[in-house]
Amino acid sequence: MNIILLEHIEKVGAKHEVVKVKDGYGRNYLIPKGLAIVANKPNLARLEGLKKQSAKKEGALVATYKELAAKLQGVTLKIAAKAGDTGRLFGSVGSQHIVKALAENGVEVDKRIVEMPEEVKELGNYTAIVKFHPEVQTEVAFEVVPESGE
């Protein structure tokens, strides 16, 4: 079955691409969820209009994301965590901690777009990557410090 993707789908194809998928996957999942439409003559004719319309929206989104990325340049987030005497954390610092610290700096992001470097289980300086868009991603430095009150 040939379909036109309306969203980027990992391991299937990019947005507005015509791809061949198994009939059941297309009919039972992609089309009902609004992720794709059947690649027939009327829809193929509409495809060019969809691309132009999407390009305008995409340009505005990318500009907004670039502003947010510029806002984060040079900012070092401080994340307080409970730690032992050796500097080892009781638990770990995850993407939700980064999202909370970013929100305090006036940047609202979803935790799914924050990519952590590795497991953060000790005090110190680290760098996370915030992937706003495939074209716009920025590195955010953060420092894990012990909670005050120890």
Buried (B, 14 or more C-beta within 10 A) or exposed (E): BBBBBBBEBEEBBEBBBBBEBEEEBBBEBBBEEEBBBBBEEEBBEEBEEBEEEEEEEBEEBBEEBBEBBEBBEEBEBEBBBEBEEEEEBEEEBBBEBBBEBBEEEEBEBEEEBBEBEEEBBBBEEBEBEBBBBEEBBBEBBBEBBBEEEE
